[in-house]
């Protein structure tokens, strides 16, 4: 499926090029601005080595790189915006980064994982035939309990040479689903994001 077909299927505005993540399950990098704590996502895939070598300007800091688990995704609007529209962009080195999210205050009471609200308007696409690991939080958070995979192998400073087992919060469970048809989900805003110490990231919630 070519990118034009994906855009039609997902339903986002095809002219808002920076709102799209179309590189499939490749590595993407993020930087954060110190003024607003905005999260800026690379609009194209970037290798961990390229990300490590990236020199960010004053007022920005690196916040992580990881392998996306979406076949494609679309940000419907800038973070905290009231209407849909193109996101803001900035150039860092020879890369374009788009302002797509702002994190909130982490929830308390978790070990081995950071759980926090993230203000973003994120539509994610998983192609039919994929087998996905999903998490069930079993606490009906904002009307849903299932967290979808966002990224794996995420890290900040150095790629992990050994993967430690994921430490699941009490009551959370993991299961695998194989998609018999395409799956497109509009995540709630704010989303609930779980960033595990082993580099796995999940977000939701949904009612899958």
KEDOZA-530764 format. One record per residue: chain; x, y, z of N, C-alpha, C in turn. Coordinates in steps of 0.02 Angstrom, whole numbers, plus 50000, padded with zeros to 5 digits. Layout:
REC mol  n.xx  n.yy  n.zz ca.xx ca.yy ca.zz  c.xx  c.yy  c.zz
REC   A     X     Y     Z     X     Y     Z     X     Y     Z
...
# end
This chain:
REC mol  n.xx  n.yy  n.zz ca.xx ca.yy ca.zz  c.xx  c.yy  c.zz
REC   A 50042 49941 50000 50000 50000 50000 50044 50063 50000
REC   A 50034 50107 49951 50075 50167 49948 50049 50220 49996
REC   A 50089 50273 50004 50072 50323 50054 50006 50359 50038
REC   A 49991 50369 49975 49928 50402 49958 49869 50359 49979
REC   A 49874 50293 49969 49820 50248 49989 49813 50248 50065
REC   A 49870 50249 50100 49868 50250 50173 49833 50314 50198
REC   A 49850 50371 50168 49819 50433 50189 49744 50432 50179
REC   A 49721 50404 50123 49650 50399 50110 49616 50354 50162
REC   A 49650 50298 50178 49622 50251 50225 49618 50280 50295
REC   A 49670 50314 50317 49672 50342 50384 49626 50402 50390
REC   A 49620 50441 50336 49572 50495 50336 49596 50562 50358
REC   A 49662 50571 50366 49689 50636 50383 49698 50680 50322
REC   A 49706 50744 50334 49716 50791 50279 49784 50777 50247
REC   A 49785 50758 50183 49848 50740 50151 49897 50798 50142
REC   A 49871 50860 50145 49914 50918 50134 49953 50938 50197
REC   A 49933 50912 50255 49969 50928 50317 50026 50878 50326
REC   A 50078 50886 50288 50130 50835 50283 50164 50821 50350
REC   A 50173 50872 50391 50208 50863 50455 50165 50827 50507
REC   A 50100 50823 50495 50055 50788 50542 50059 50712 50534
REC   A 50091 50689 50481 50091 50617 50465 50155 50583 50489
REC   A 50146 50520 50511 50202 50474 50524 50192 50414 50478
REC   A 50231 50410 50425 50218 50362 50371 50275 50312 50360
REC   A 50324 50311 50404 50382 50268 50395 50375 50198 50421
REC   A 50315 50180 50445 50305 50112 50470 50343 50101 50535
REC   A 50363 50039 50546 50394 50020 50609 50469 50034 50609
REC   A 50486 50097 50600 50555 50119 50601 50566 50163 50663
REC   A 50629 50183 50674 50645 50225 50731 50626 50298 50716
REC   A 50597 50330 50767 50582 50401 50765 50610 50433 50829
REC   A 50632 50495 50823 50661 50530 50881 50618 50588 50903
REC   A 50624 50605 50967 50588 50661 50995 50636 50708 51030
REC   A 50619 50772 51028 50653 50822 51070 50599 50862 51106
REC   A 50617 50893 51162 50570 50932 51201 50596 51002 51209
REC   A 50551 51051 51203 50573 51120 51214 50564 51139 51287
REC   A 50611 51176 51313 50611 51194 51384 50558 51246 51401
REC   A 50536 51284 51352 50489 51339 51365 50419 51313 51380
REC   A 50394 51264 51341 50325 51241 51348 50321 51167 51363
REC   A 50378 51132 51364 50380 51059 51372 50345 51024 51313
REC   A 50344 51057 51256 50315 51027 51197 50359 50971 51171
REC   A 50327 50918 51146 50363 50861 51117 50362 50869 51042
REC   A 50422 50869 51013 50431 50876 50941 50456 50810 50913
REC   A 50419 50781 50866 50433 50715 50838 50464 50723 50769
REC   A 50516 50684 50754 50544 50685 50687 50492 50663 50637
REC   A 50487 50700 50582 50436 50684 50533 50455 50626 50488
REC   A 50519 50608 50489 50544 50551 50451 50582 50505 50499
REC   A 50589 50441 50482 50628 50396 50524 50699 50421 50535
REC   A 50726 50406 50593 50795 50425 50610 50826 50367 50649
REC   A 50885 50346 50631 50917 50290 50666 50940 50312 50735
REC   A 50947 50265 50782 50973 50282 50847 51042 50315 50843
REC   A 51083 50294 50795 51149 50324 50787 51144 50396 50763
REC   A 51099 50409 50716 51089 50478 50693 51061 50521 50748
REC   A 51016 50493 50787 50986 50530 50843 51039 50548 50895
REC   A 51083 50501 50910 51136 50513 50959 51182 50570 50936
REC   A 51193 50575 50870 51238 50626 50843 51203 50693 50833
REC   A 51137 50694 50840 51100 50756 50829 51118 50808 50881
REC   A 51133 50868 50859 51149 50924 50904 51088 50969 50907
REC   A 51057 50972 50967 50996 51012 50974 51014 51083 50994
REC   A 50977 51133 50972 50992 51203 50989 50974 51218 51061
REC   A 50998 51275 51084 50981 51297 51151 50906 51304 51158
REC   A 50881 51282 51215 50809 51283 51226 50775 51218 51211
REC   A 50813 51169 51185 50786 51103 51171 50829 51050 51205
REC   A 50800 50992 51218 50837 50935 51244 50808 50871 51214
REC   A 50851 50822 51208 50828 50757 51182 50784 50723 51234
REC   A 50730 50692 51210 50684 50657 51255 50676 50584 51238
REC   A 50707 50560 51184 50706 50488 51171 50697 50470 51098
REC   A 50718 50409 51082 50710 50381 51016 50685 50310 51024
REC   A 50641 50287 50981 50614 50220 50987 50585 50197 50921
REC   A 50575 50131 50917 50548 50101 50855 50471 50103 50858
REC   A 50441 50140 50812 50369 50146 50809 50336 50078 50799
REC   A 50277 50069 50828 50238 50008 50818 50176 50019 50775
REC   A 50169 50080 50747 50113 50094 50702 50135 50085 50630
REC   A 50090 50062 50589 50104 50062 50517 50100 50132 50489
REC   A 50059 50174 50520 50055 50245 50503 50017 50279 50559
REC   A 50023 50345 50562 49986 50383 50612 49977 50454 50587
REC   A 49928 50488 50616 49912 50557 50596 49893 50596 50659
REC   A 49921 50655 50666 49903 50701 50720 49852 50750 50692
REC   A 49792 50747 50720 49737 50787 50692 49745 50861 50703
REC   A 49780 50880 50757 49788 50951 50773 49849 50960 50818
REC   A 49873 51021 50827 49927 51033 50875 49903 51019 50945
REC   A 49949 51005 50991 49929 50993 51060 49894 51053 51090
REC   A 49839 51039 51125 49798 51090 51159 49759 51135 51112
REC   A 49762 51123 51047 49722 51162 51000 49649 51140 51003
REC   A 49604 51187 50988 49532 51172 50992 49504 51149 50925
REC   A 49540 51161 50870 49516 51139 50805 49573 51103 50768
REC   A 49554 51061 50721 49604 51024 50682 49643 51072 50638
REC   A 49706 51055 50626 49748 51097 50584 49819 51072 50582
REC   A 49861 51102 50540 49931 51080 50534 49971 51096 50597
REC   A 50019 51054 50611 50061 51064 50670 50120 51108 50653
REC   A 50150 51138 50703 50209 51180 50695 50270 51137 50685
REC   A 50319 51161 50647 50380 51124 50634 50441 51166 50648
REC   A 50497 51132 50658 50562 51166 50666 50615 51122 50635
REC   A 50669 51152 50611 50725 51115 50583 50780 51109 50635
REC   A 50805 51048 50645 50863 51035 50687 50912 50995 50646
REC   A 50969 51025 50632 51014 50994 50585 50980 50990 50517
REC   A 50981 50931 50486 50948 50923 50422 50881 50887 50430
REC   A 50854 50889 50491 50792 50853 50506 50735 50903 50522
REC   A 50674 50882 50506 50615 50920 50524 50580 50886 50582
REC   A 50564 50924 50633 50528 50899 50691 50462 50936 50697
REC   A 50409 50900 50716 50342 50928 50721 50318 50928 50793
REC   A 50287 50983 50814 50259 50988 50881 50194 50950 50884
REC   A 50195 50893 50920 50137 50847 50917 50105 50834 50985
REC   A 50140 50849 51041 50113 50828 51105 50142 50869 51162
REC   A 50108 50868 51219 50134 50896 51281 50116 50848 51338
REC   A 50164 50829 51379 50150 50783 51433 50119 50819 51493
REC   A 50082 50781 51533 50056 50806 51595 50094 50778 51654
REC   A 50067 50785 51713 50101 50763 51773 50093 50687 51781
REC   A 50148 50650 51793 50144 50577 51800 50098 50556 51858
REC   A 50066 50499 51848 50027 50470 51901 50073 50441 51955
REC   A 50049 50438 52015 50088 50412 52071 50073 50338 52082
REC   A 50120 50304 52115 50108 50236 52137 50132 50181 52091
REC   A 50172 50198 52040 50196 50148 51993 50272 50139 52001
REC   A 50295 50077 51993 50367 50061 51993 50384 50025 51929
REC   A 50441 50043 51899 50462 50010 51838 50428 50037 51776
REC   A 50384 50085 51783 50348 50114 51727 50326 50184 51746
REC   A 50331 50230 51699 50304 50298 51708 50238 50301 51671
REC   A 50185 50318 51707 50118 50323 51679 50096 50396 51684
REC   A 50078 50425 51628 50062 50496 51628 50013 50514 51573
REC   A 49976 50569 51581 49933 50593 51527 49976 50631 51476
REC   A 49959 50622 51413 49993 50659 51360 49940 50692 51316
REC   A 49946 50757 51309 49898 50795 51269 49918 50792 51196
REC   A 49882 50752 51158 49895 50744 51087 49831 50720 51054
REC   A 49823 50735 50990 49765 50712 50952 49791 50662 50900
REC   A 49795 50600 50920 49834 50550 50885 49788 50496 50856
REC   A 49790 50488 50791 49754 50434 50757 49806 50383 50733
REC   A 49798 50320 50753 49849 50269 50738 49819 50215 50694
REC   A 49861 50187 50651 49840 50136 50602 49884 50075 50608
REC   A 49852 50017 50615 49886 49953 50614 49856 49912 50557
REC   A 49898 49884 50514 49874 49848 50455 49849 49778 50472
REC   A 49801 49755 50435 49775 49687 50443 49832 49637 50437
REC   A 49829 49585 50477 49880 49534 50478 49932 49542 50532
REC   A 49936 49603 50561 49984 49615 50616 49962 49578 50679
REC   A 50010 49554 50717 49998 49528 50784 50025 49579 50833
REC   A 49982 49604 50876 49999 49658 50922 49995 49633 50994
REC   A 50043 49655 51035 50036 49646 51106 49999 49707 51134
REC   A 49946 49695 51171 49909 49749 51203 49907 49737 51278
REC   A 49901 49791 51316 49897 49787 51388 49827 49804 51411
REC   A 49803 49767 51460 49739 49782 51492 49754 49807 51563
REC   A 49734 49869 51577 49747 49899 51642 49694 49880 51694
REC   A 49635 49857 51669 49582 49832 51712 49559 49884 51763
REC   A 49563 49949 51745 49540 50000 51792 49493 50050 51758
REC   A 49471 50036 51697 49422 50078 51662 49439 50151 51666
REC   A 49499 50167 51642 49525 50236 51644 49496 50275 51586
REC   A 49456 50326 51601 49423 50368 51550 49384 50325 51499
REC   A 49351 50272 51524 49307 50233 51482 49340 50177 51443
REC   A 49405 50164 51454 49438 50110 51419 49490 50077 51463
REC   A 49510 50018 51444 49559 49981 51485 49619 49957 51445
REC   A 49616 49961 51379 49668 49932 51336 49717 49984 51312
REC   A 49781 49970 51320 49834 50012 51294 49865 49978 51233
REC   A 49873 50016 51179 49902 49990 51117 49977 50003 51115
REC   A 50014 49963 51078 50087 49975 51074 50102 50038 51035
REC   A 50147 50079 51063 50169 50140 51030 50240 50133 51004
REC   A 50285 50106 51046 50356 50100 51026 50389 50046 51067
REC   A 50444 50020 51040 50487 49973 51076 50559 49997 51067
REC   A 50604 49969 51107 50676 49986 51103 50688 50060 51115
REC   A 50645 50092 51152 50655 50164 51163 50710 50175 51214
REC   A 50747 50229 51206 50800 50247 51252 50817 50320 51242
REC   A 50857 50346 51287 50875 50417 51284 50947 50426 51262
REC   A 50994 50397 51299 51064 50412 51287 51102 50356 51250
REC   A 51085 50295 51265 51123 50239 51236 51077 50180 51223
REC   A 51084 50150 51165 51042 50093 51148 51056 50036 51196
REC   A 51003 50004 51219 51012 49951 51269 51043 49889 51238
REC   A 51094 49863 51271 51126 49801 51247 51093 49740 51278
REC   A 51060 49749 51334 51023 49693 51365 50954 49718 51384
REC   A 50904 49677 51372 50835 49695 51384 50813 49662 51449
REC   A 50796 49703 51498 50771 49676 51561 50696 49661 51554
REC   A 50672 49613 51592 50600 49597 51588 50558 49658 51607
REC   A 50502 49664 51574 50456 49718 51591 50423 49705 51658
REC   A 50419 49756 51699 50386 49750 51764 50316 49779 51758
REC   A 50267 49735 51763 50197 49756 51753 50167 49781 51819
REC   A 50130 49835 51817 50094 49856 51877 50044 49803 51900
REC   A 50029 49804 51964 49981 49756 51991 49913 49764 51958
REC   A 49886 49709 51935 49821 49710 51903 49823 49717 51827
REC   A 49880 49738 51800 49886 49745 51727 49903 49678 51696
REC   A 49876 49664 51638 49889 49601 51603 49907 49615 51530
REC   A 49939 49566 51499 49961 49572 51430 49929 49516 51389
REC   A 49911 49532 51327 49885 49481 51281 49904 49500 51210
REC   A 49898 49452 51165 49914 49464 51095 49850 49456 51053
REC   A 49842 49500 51005 49787 49496 50958 49814 49498 50887
REC   A 49784 49459 50843 49802 49460 50772 49745 49493 50735
REC   A 49761 49545 50697 49710 49585 50663 49686 49550 50600
REC   A 49622 49540 50595 49593 49512 50534 49572 49567 50485
REC   A 49573 49629 50508 49559 49686 50465 49600 49746 50490
REC   A 49604 49797 50450 49640 49857 50471 49610 49886 50534
REC   A 49654 49913 50576 49631 49944 50639 49653 50017 50640
REC   A 49605 50062 50646 49617 50134 50651 49584 50158 50715
REC   A 49624 50189 50758 49599 50211 50824 49616 50284 50835
REC   A 49566 50323 50854 49577 50391 50878 49587 50387 50953
REC   A 49647 50400 50976 49661 50398 51048 49628 50457 51082
REC   A 49608 50449 51145 49578 50506 51181 49631 50558 51196
REC   A 49609 50619 51207 49655 50673 51228 49631 50701 51294
REC   A 49671 50695 51347 49739 50668 51345 49739 50592 51340
REC   A 49791 50565 51309 49802 50493 51309 49835 50473 51374
REC   A 49829 50410 51391 49865 50382 51448 49924 50342 51419
REC   A 49984 50363 51437 50044 50333 51408 50084 50297 51463
REC   A 50105 50237 51449 50145 50197 51496 50214 50186 51465
REC   A 50266 50213 51497 50335 50208 51473 50372 50162 51520
REC   A 50386 50101 51497 50418 50051 51539 50494 50060 51539
REC   A 50525 50040 51593 50598 50047 51599 50636 50005 51548
REC   A 50604 49953 51521 50638 49911 51472 50635 49939 51401
REC   A 50601 49997 51393 50598 50029 51327 50533 50020 51290
REC   A 50485 49983 51318 50420 49975 51287 50375 50034 51306
REC   A 50336 50058 51257 50290 50114 51270 50221 50093 51242
REC   A 50169 50103 51282 50101 50089 51262 50059 50152 51274
REC   A 50004 50158 51235 49960 50216 51245 49888 50197 51230
REC   A 49843 50237 51256 49771 50225 51250 49734 50276 51293
REC   A 49680 50254 51326 49653 50186 51322 49601 50180 51266
REC   A 49589 50116 51247 49536 50100 51199 49492 50047 51231
REC   A 49442 50026 51194 49397 49974 51218 49403 49910 51178
REC   A 49462 49899 51146 49472 49839 51106 49468 49777 51151
# end
